[in-house]
């Protein structure tokens, strides 16, 4: 099995390294990731200019572009025989309507558009806490094989969000759930003509049984996304 990895944070981020370690035993792994941060890029693509890509070694390519550019190049040029595309691990949840601006989720969505099986993986960060990537990677290594065994129809992909905090002694249950579709409240703050978002992800809507509710409640949320 061949697995193509990407993210929206950059090729050198710890979440991508943790994901690589988590899937290394599952097959051949090829990394095609952005040169720098692309968080919030959504499904952006590079138009009207070339996309520069540098081959670091036989299994890693760095792309000066968006996550979707990485997936397109990866599946058409660098690893066209990939069986899976896995995007992440994102430092921060991609739940509810946040899946739409997310570059992490967009990479998996683009893989589904191109007919490949795909998963987006994100780690929620609880208020006042920090990610221990060793622990996150451990739990990702346990959940991914279970999800990859399940059937995906054309145009479908998985969105996985891990709860926080985590430890090695307790394996959180996972639950299949629907996307929370209510919008996340925010306001704009005006600073001399510059407008800044202000809002707390910890206070987003969390209808019972939604992906937000499951993840914030301490379980791994697994949502089947459809184009």
N, C-alpha and C positions, 0 to 999 in steps of 0.2 A: 504494500500500500504506500502511496506517495501523498504527503500532506504539504500543502502550501500555507505558510504562516505570514500574516501581516498584522498591522495595527494602525492606530492614528496618532500615536505619541512619538514615533521616531524609532529608528532601527536599534538604538543603543539603550532603550528603556528597560528597566527591570521586569516589567510585566511581560514583555516579549520573551525575555530570557527565561522567566519562570514557565511560560507556555511551552517554549522549546524543550525544556527539561521534562515537562509533563507528558509530552507526546513522543519523545525520542524513541521509546521502546515500541511504538506502534507501527513504525515503518520509516521510509526515507523522508527526511524533512528538508524542505527548501524554503528559505526566508526571502521574501520580496517586500521590503518595508520602506516607508518614507525617510528621507534624509533628516527631517526635522519635525517638530510638532504640527499636527494637522487636526487637533481636537476641534470638534464643531464644524468640520468641513462638510459634513453630510455626504450627499452623493455628487459632490463636485467632480468635474473632470477637467483636464488641461486641454484647451482649445487654442487654435491659431498659433501654436508654438510647439517645438519638439519637447519630448520628455526625456531628460537625461537620466541614464541608469548606469551605475558602476558595479561591475562584478567584483566582489571582495574575495570570494573563493568559490569552489564548485557548488556550494549550497547556499550562498547568500548574495543578494543584490540590493543595492541602495538606490532609491528612486527619488529624484527631485520633482515630486508631484504629490497628488492626493492619494488617499488609500484606494480609491476606485482605480486610479491610474496603475497602482501597484498590482491590483488583481487582474486588470486587463493585460498588462505586460506579462504577469506571471503565467496566466492561463493560455496566452497566445504565443509567447516567446520562450520563457525560461522553464516553465514546468507544465506544458500543455497536457501531459498525461496525469496530472494530479487527480487523485480521487476525492480529496476533501480540501476545502479552504477553511482555515480557522483564524479568526481575527481577535486580537487581544494580547494579554489580559489588560483590560482598561482599568486604570486607577480611578474608580468612581463608577457608580451605577449607571446603566442605560436602561431605564425602566419607563413604562408609560409612554407618553408622547415624546419623551427625550430620545426615543429610538430614531426619530426623523432627522434631527441635526447631527446625530452621532456619526462620526467617521468610522468608528469601530463597527457599528451595525451596517453601515452602508457598504463596507467591504464584503461582508457576508451576503448582503442583498445582491450586490453585483455578481458574485459567484453564482447565486441562484438564477439570475438573469441569463448567465452564460451556460446554464445547464449543469452546474456542479453542486454537490452537496456541501453545505456550509454551516458554520456555527460562529456566533459572536459571543465572547466571554468577557464579563466585567465583574469587578470587585467593588461592591458598595463600601463606603468608608463611613463608619459611625462617627458621630459628633465627638470631637476631641481625641480621636484615635488615629493610629497610623497603621499602614499595611505591613504585615510581615510576609514578604513574598515567598519565603520558604513554606510557610503554612498554607498560603493561598495556592501555590503550585501543587502542593501535596493533595489538596482537595480537588483541584482541577484534574489531576492525574487519575483520580478515582471516579469522577462524574463523567468525564468525556467518553470513556469506552462504553458506558451504559447507554448514553444518548446516541452514540454512533451506531449502536446495534439496531436502533429503531428505524422504521421505514420513513423516508421522505418522498413525497410526490414531487413531480416537476414544479418549480416555482415556489418551493417551500424551503425554509431554513430555520435553524434554532437560535434563540436568544437566551443566554444563560446569565444569571446574576447571582453572585455569592453573597451571603449575609456577612455581617461584621459585628463584633470581632469573632475570629475563629481561633481554635486551638487544635493541637494534634490528637488530643485524647477523646474528642467528641466529633463524630462525623454527622453533620447536619443532614436531615432528610431532604429529598428533593421532591418538588411538586409541580405538575404541569398546570399551567394557569393562563388566563387571558390577559391581554394588555389593558392596563388602566388608560382609558381614553379621555378622561377629564383633564383640562389644561392645568398646568402648574402656575399658581399665582406668583406674580412678580410686580415690581414697580420700577420706575426709572428715577434715578437721582441726577439732578442737573448740577454740573460743576463748570461754570463759566462756558456754557455752550456744549460741553461734553456730557453725554448721557450714559449712565452706567446702570446695568441691571442690578437689582438687589432682590434677593429672595433666598429661601432656605430649602435645599433639596429634602431636608429631613421633614418638612411640613407639606410635602406634595400630597395630593389626593391619594387615598388608599382604600378603595372599595373592597369589601370582604371578598377574599379569594382572588383578587387581582395580583399581577406580578409584583406591584409595589408592596401590597399587604403581605404576600408570602415572604419576600426577601427581607423586609423590615421586621417581620415576625420571627426571623431566625432560621428560615429554611432556604434552600437553593431554589430559585424560581427558574422554571424552564418554560419558555413560551414558543409555540409553533407560529412562525411568521409566514405569511403568504403574500406573494406579489400582488 
